[in-house]
């Protein structure tokens, strides 16, 4: 719980949990006393996607900085671009797909519930 500040220029790039796209993690479990599971900056290149999946005990929030994509939550298809915010409720099946020529960049955090 020592991390107070971080910079993208000093954070290692790693694959996302879905093995598509990359992320740079600002906070991980244990870095905070809250239910925060992760706070990260992510990048999906064109054709990157994550398979449809569910987090029964975690809510996720995404804020898109640039690029184009699509978020599928249940039967809803949400077009993504600069300035779009998406909340994925715990238990909701979802999938993220990059569709544009330029990278889809976003800030993400997850919160454990229950």
Secondary structure, DSSP 8 states (H G I E B T S, - for coil): -------GGGS--EE-TTSSSEEEEEEETTSSSSSEEEEEEEEE-TT-B---B--TTEEEEEEEEES-EEEEETTEEEEE-TT-EEEE-TT--EEEEE-SSS-EEEEEEEEE--
